[in-house]
Amino acid sequence: MDSFAFIIHPIDPKRDVSRKFPLLGRLLNVQQINFLSTYFPPVYISQIDGLRSESTGKEVRGWFVACPLTPARMLELPEKTVYRKIVETGKLAERLGAQVLGLGAFTSVVGDAGVTIAQQLSIPVTTGDSYTVAIAVEAVRAAAQQMEIPLAGATAAVMGATGAVGAAAAELLAAEVGKLWLIGRRADALLALRDRLRATTSAEVEIATSEAKPSPLAEADLILTVTSALDTVIEPRHLRPGAVVCDVARPRDVSARVAAERDDVLVIDGGMVQVPGTGTAFNFNFGFPPDKVYACMAETMALALEGRFESFTLGRQITVAQVREIAAIAAKHGFKLSGFRSFERAVTAADLARVAERAHAARRARGQR
Ligand SMILES: NC(=O)c1ccc[n+]([C@@H]2O[C@H](COP(=O)([O-])OP(=O)(O)OC[C@H]3O[C@@H](n4cnc5c(N)ncnc54)[C@H](OP(=O)(O)O)[C@@H]3O)[C@@H](O)[C@H]2O)c1
């Protein structure tokens, strides 16, 4: 049977370590987990059974394997040390028999986004970023429709626009919205992206660094946020009433205070995908409801179902053609955008109606449209 493996790692150190090692998760504090993660070996997590293509009926087997490093450790440690640990985890996947390996969360962010890691393994590697782009943009479109925000007249913003996911998502959004803000840290990279997008779309494209005051986020009807920041970068004060925010970043970019303080905005968890059928057993609780996975996991699974054992997405230059191709492969096998969730809770029709009503009231109070 064809097979895949996917590397996960602790994102919220205490919560995620507890999922596999309840006692360690209870006894150790975050600093201890961060420190000890450097010395911990790769961890076998579980076997994934019963994933079957809706169109071909082909079934594949998979494994979750964990790189013990937390995001904080991956940013602090020398790149070589981090690569070594991710490669060791990849070798565990090779020994299990995986034919393609997906890099989850920060294992695809570190260094050159998978290129060096792939060179040191004998199986193909994918970051999953191409399908993440496809699903993130589809989620923004769907949320805009739900909130009755016509795309063509909308102002959108991509936070983390110079990143692997951000740049390709910005390119797709620029073709659909009226105005697009590109926000990131490096002015030179933002300028280069702006010039490229201005040359190919009719949208008004503007740039700002994340420290800009006032933040252009306040102008945006639609925000796609996908930075590799360890701390949150979007706070309640940044958002206009009625704004839709799709948070693809893990760790999250949107502060939990937004959920607590702003009932007039819609924040959705980006990058969540429904797998084909209902027969997939993950044999590990990674915090999602049944039959739902991150888009980067779905890319790895879809490649295995398609028998495309190749390094589909590596590095930070993702093309629109790549995004369309993986979206078509995933759709063929039955993967689709999952229903909306916000801070890990399902968003109901009543929630959407309430946000729309509160946004309307807040705009009236501010004398806005
Ligand atoms: N949900 C999913 O399925 C899924 C899949 C893939 C990735 N992700 C998540 O998506 C995020 C980004 O991944 P990526 O591969 O696109 O990473 P990346 O290529 O490293 O890009 C990160 C972007 O974030 C920007 N950034 C970093 N810190 C920032 C800060 N404090 N304020 C503003 N911007 C900041 C970077 O700016 P500079 O370029 O100027 O440094 C860059 O534009 C990560 O959190 C990752 O875990 C999620």
The ligand as a Gaussian input file, in Angstrom:
#p B3LYP/6-31G(d) Opt

LIG

0 1
 N       -2.470000      25.974000       8.713000
 C       -1.660000      25.318000       7.871000
 O       -2.001000      24.303000       7.245000
 C       -0.281000      25.886000       7.658000
 C        0.502000      25.407000       6.589000
 C        1.733000      25.989000       6.357000
 C        2.199000      26.999000       7.188000
 N        1.437000      27.401000       8.250000
 C        1.884000      28.476000       9.120000
 O        1.958000      29.669000       8.365000
 C        2.955000      30.536000       8.919000
 C        3.868000      31.063000       7.823000
 O        4.472000      29.991000       7.109000
 P        5.428000      30.299000       5.854000
 O        5.937000      28.979000       5.416000
 O        4.739000      31.178000       4.861000
 O        6.618000      31.116000       6.584000
 P        7.713000      32.079000       5.965000
 O        7.943000      31.784000       4.535000
 O        8.876000      32.047000       6.889000
 O        7.033000      33.522000       6.042000
 C        6.745000      34.155000       7.239000
 C        6.310000      35.577000       7.002000
 O        5.999000      36.163000       8.273000
 C        6.670000      37.420000       8.373000
 N        6.892000      37.701000       9.789000
 C        7.612000      36.992000      10.674000
 N        7.537000      37.561000      11.899000
 C        6.726000      38.644000      11.770000
 C        6.253000      39.642000      12.655000
 N        6.619000      39.646000      13.946000
 N        5.415000      40.600000      12.173000
 C        5.051000      40.599000      10.879000
 N        5.471000      39.701000       9.974000
 C        6.310000      38.731000      10.419000
 C        7.948000      37.235000       7.567000
 O        8.486000      38.480000       7.236000
 P       10.015000      38.568000       6.718000
 O       10.043000      37.857000       5.402000
 O       10.254000      40.030000       6.562000
 O       10.860000      37.930000       7.766000
 C        7.381000      36.465000       6.377000
 O        6.733000      37.355000       5.498000
 C        3.634000      29.727000      10.024000
 O        3.044000      30.084000      11.251000
 C        3.282000      28.291000       9.687000
 O        3.271000      27.463000      10.846000
 C        0.212000      26.866000       8.479000

